[in-house]
């Protein structure tokens, strides 16, 4: 169970003064949220089993307002946390009781598109999907595509280094970020990177992408755009066992040929998604793979023949290729809706996010099912199989007393299996509060201290996004941080 330090009463006692000061800084009463009912809208994120109502919410419309709020909080010792759409599945956007939530959702403009450099400059509150929509007529797209892309924002993607189904071929967020406008805790506005694909000097940009809001606040992002492929086509392959499907993935990747995407679902996920979307998934199968290839029609035909052959060699009981754009969209609609679909068959679930070597897929899947059986939980597996990014969904009922302790223990064992297999505790969701106490599985005390030293250089008072990433029992984290609490049953 996560330990819960007491709230910072000194900050909370100054709530009205802080609200008055921020209202003056923002210059618009509607940009400051103080009422109890409205604040509840910010009490949680995608890790909904934890929730805490924040002290205040400040909605910024400009980088200058972000800088003013951060400088005020820094000068007055007030904890602050940036928030986009709140889709984090690791508790990365959960507030603390004494926190000012700095909302960036109003900063949602695409500022520039450069077709010659194939770049776009967007504000942090622009949704992932809307970048591709804005440049679609230009024959371009933004490659990273988290399942929540219709809602999640680019600022959050940068914070968590988000992935997605098509990142198997194109890479995750860090591979597509060329520059950021970044505000430090003391209110300084700096620009890092730019339109060029590589810059000399230390890789500060690489440090900021994936920093989970620990170092500062990103307000603008320069993203790399890609040429849209000539065509793309997904294939559905059903299998009699999850282990056969996992072995097929490992075999495909071992050949050195890389499809655009290889997505995995086991039987609970297949049934839930089919009932939810009617995507035409093989309900008789114990597992399925969505394998997408792209290129010219000749290239697609060759790649599909290869994939079909590999699937048959590993015992596929059904094969179906999307016949047209509409059927392809329907196949992907099922996958993109998977987490929501699971919510229809289970009152609650905890979505894990570990990454393993692809060759270990069959073995790790077997261990995950065994762990679930030992704890008495059904586990649905939906994940980016091509790059080994596992997403076991532990299904449970939060109304059963003590169940969340058991769920967290089950999840901890799964993460240990991933690390023992040569993988890591997160592939795209980040550490947040969900995995912070598991960081020692991967990092030594010396390594964790080095990370904390970097944070201290940017945020000496530890005011940014507190209670996240670093285990609270580790030396060097200030005592008395307010940690989000569990939701009431």
Secondary structure, DSSP 4 states (H G I P E B T S, - for coil): ----PPP-HHHHHTHHHHHHHHHHHHT-GGGEE--HHHHGGGS--S-TTB----SEEEE-SSHHHHHHHHHHHHHHT--EEEESS---SSSTT---TT-EEEE-TT---EEEEETTTTEEEEETTSBHHHHHHHHGGGTEE-----TTTTT-BHHHHHHHT---TTHHHH--GGGGEEEEEEE-TTS-EEEEE-SSS--SS--HHHHHTT-TTSS-EEEEEEEE-EEPPS-EEEEEEEES-HHHHHHHHHHHHHTT---SEEEEEEHHHHHHHHHHH-----TT-SEEEEEEEESSHHHHHHHHHHHHHHHHHTTEEEEEE--SHHHHHHHHHHHHTHHHHHTTT-SEEEE--EE--GGGHHHHHHHHHHHHHHHT--EEEEEEGGGTEE-EEEEE-TTSTTHHHHHHHHHHHHHHHHHHTT-BS-SSS--TTTSGGGGGGT--HHHHHHHHHHHHHH-TT--BSTTSSS-TTSTTSPTT---PPBPP-
